[in-house]
């Protein structure tokens, strides 16, 4: 666990990008599901 003591800015930035895309993807899926439910044929 010696590598965890040294913080690498590149790894931290990559984690933030992954988190941003992850949250963005969840919102896209949520909006698509809401659109499908609200616009479903009666």
C-alpha positions in Angstrom: 0.0 0.0 0.0 3.0 2.3 -0.4 1.7 3.6 -3.7 -1.4 5.1 -2.0 0.8 7.5 0.0 2.0 9.3 -3.1 -0.9 11.2 -4.8 -0.7 11.4 -8.6 -2.6 14.4 -10.0 -3.1 12.6 -13.3 -4.9 9.7 -11.6 -7.0 12.0 -9.6 -8.0 14.0 -12.7 -8.8 10.8 -14.5 -11.0 9.7 -11.6 -12.9 13.1 -11.8 -13.4 12.7 -15.5 -14.8 9.1 -15.0 -17.1 10.4 -12.3 -18.4 13.2 -14.5 -19.1 10.9 -17.4 -20.7 8.4 -15.0 -23.1 11.0 -13.6 -23.8 12.4 -17.1 -24.6 8.9 -18.3 -27.0 8.2 -15.4 -28.9 11.5 -16.2 -29.1 10.6 -19.9 -30.6 7.1 -19.1 -33.0 8.7 -16.6 -34.2 11.3 -19.1 -34.7 8.6 -21.8 -36.6 6.4 -19.4 -38.9 9.3 -18.3 -39.4 10.3 -21.9 -40.3 6.7 -22.9 -42.8 6.4 -20.0 -44.4 9.8 -20.5 -44.7 9.3 -24.3 -45.7 5.7 -24.3 -48.8 5.0 -26.5 -51.9 4.7 -24.4 
